[in-house]
Amino acid sequence: MKSNFLRISYLVLFIFGIVFLIKHSPSYAETDSSKATVQKLPYTPVITPNGSTMPWTMDPDGVKVFRLTVDQCQHEIAPGMTINAWCYNGQTPGPTIEAVEGDRVRIFVTNKLPEQTAVHWHGVLVPNGMDGVSGLTQKGIQPGETFKYEFTLKQHGTFMYHSHGDEMTQMGLGTMGFFIIHPKKPTGLRVDRDFAIFLNEWFVEPGTKTPNPNIMTDFNIFTFNSRAYPGTAPLVAKTGDRVRIRFGNVGQESHPIHIHGINFKVVATDGGDVPESAQWPETTVAVFPGQTRTIEFVADAPGDWPVHCHRRHHPMNAMGHETPNMIGVNQDGVKDAVRTLVPGYMAMGETGMDDMSDMGMKGPENTLPMMAGKGQFGPVGMGGMFTVLMVRDNLKDYDHPGDYPHPAGTVAGPVQPNQ
Ligand SMILES: [Cu+2]
């Protein structure tokens, strides 16, 4: 009897352990500092959704030390699709470097790629020889070598780090990360939530795993922090929270990022703070290659609000382009004829592509469906650069809060004509 009780106890503990692990799995975890540490910091730590913040140590001479290793890695774009990427510390984007204006930083970079590299600190004002441009300001870091970068941070803002040497290949495969410097003397209101989202696009031939960096324009995977919806973590806020989102882009395309339900202001670029007199209200911010844009707003409206790129193909996954345009074409009879040659063929596109979001059609291996995601009312029909800003009253923590409980009578629905 007693041993049965023990067995059941162990089983219950095991199940709780599994649930805990799933809940805290790194792909959705907010990898900011622990809550105790947060209280002590003079700033709100940055959250890199689906990513992490780089740990650092303090050398006896008062210099903050960071360590970056650039190497090949396996990276999951969303459940069902993993790519062969080039990563910093095993991830793309690389872990976010977070420091404070006035800090002296020492950054060791180890190259485990099969070719030389260098790391450029985009927007950070550094001595010329620390600028990280192979050939021009330093020798390339050869495979197996470690280089030391060291400089004092003279400014604050949202900056980036990325390889500078065979950029097309190295950045095309994922070598990028945020470099965020908090102000020494903060002005204005402290934010409650501070998110950092890297924008990027890739071309991965359906059924394959290695992005093709030679592609110039025709991309088919669009990502927030190298994840495509529904693999993107939601942004959770309490009603009334002051929220900052920092966007970065070192890709090939511009991305107009649109947020539903709130208005925001662009408060900074990688060139510095935007004076308050020069800020205007917006619902969409364009982020061009080589730019960062930092926006702020008060999350004053509870609900599930989309955050997405407004280029029409960018909140979509592979297969959203180069399909024949069948809108309005009567395909009666075509299906049966083609099925004699291609078993299981489905005619699609006659009334638009929305059917794709509910079809569960099996694509080539390692290829995401064009649109996916499930909401409380049915298929969401999105992919790529899409996530949800979840604003809720009375949240106890910032874990996934579940579906938004719409107040009665506030959801659009069917009525009789002329009603
Ligand atoms: Cu876009």
Residues whose N, C-alpha, C, O or C-beta is under 5 A from the ligand:
A	BS01	CU	S254 H255 P256 C309 R311 H314
